Amino acid sequence: MIIGILTRRPRSWYSIQLKEAIENKGHKAQFFTLSKMIARIGYKPYIEQLGIDLLEIISALIVRPIGRGTLDQCIFRLDILHKLTKDGLPVINNPKAIEACLDKYQTLMLLEKSGLPVPKTAVTEDVQEAMKAFFELKGDVVVKPLFGARGIGITRVNDPDIAIRVFRTINLIGEVIYIQEFITHGTKDIRAFVIGDKVIASMYRESNT
């Protein structure tokens, strides 16, 4: 069995760990990169990279981060994953799950709808509405990019003069203003791995800062 690993960095620690785990089970691992693929409609191979027909060669695909890109690029990358899924290839994580997790607003909306507690959050393109929300959230907020990971681009703001400068800057570069109430969290969080409707593993992540 050949299992694909979708990654931008085949030599990263995460990619190597996945490759070794697959090989330890007696299978072969093959690295792919979404930005290097070509998709076809009306003739085959439908999804290909470097002469490899993914729907013919691999038995499953494990997706690491889809990578930064423009809106066009990100949508197209998800289109590829949807095509592979619809044509019967097991894709982990499923593209629907990836879409739900890429967009922080959609993620929190789904969590709240499922009855889970979430921080008070406001999202807008309007600077004045953002300032109104800043005061609604007690003047102590965390500003985040709508799309992003690993804490990049996150900052805490508790001064109204700084807040309006931050919001204007975000607006100027054409991004959405996403703010949450600041919650003391004890420098740790929980990461849980779910398959189907079961948590199969979980861990605390702790920081010294």
Secondary structure, DSSP 8 states (H G I E B T S, - for coil): -EEEEE-S-TTSHHHHHHHHHHHHTT-EEEEE-GGG-EE-SSSS-SEEETTEEHHHH-SEEEE-------HHHHHHHHHHHHHHHHTT--EES-HHHHHHHHSHHHHHHHHHHTT-----EEEES-HHHHHHHHHHTTT-EEEE-SS--TTTT-EEE--HHHHHHHHHHHHHTT--EEEEE----TTEEEEEEEETTEEEEEEEEE---
